[in-house]
């Protein structure tokens, strides 16, 4: 009989310790950005000072325009990623 009382006391005290009235906060860190978004941008090619032909200017402009568009797309992806994850983080943490 004593063992039944002891077991029930242990069970009841365990319920008090782990009951629903004790809520443990869950913390969530802001996620890390994907690696491709963190890479250094490619430098634009300067036009050589001795360039005298229009084809050299056009070729340089075309290459730099491509690099600029790539950087622009990466920038837009970074903004989208950040805004999406910031919103999710705010919703889940209440910050």
PyMOL commands that set and color helices and strands:
alter all, ss='L'
color gray80, all
select helices_A, chain A and resi 2-17+35-38+54-93
alter helices_A, ss='H'
color red, helices_A
deselect
rebuild
show_as cartoon
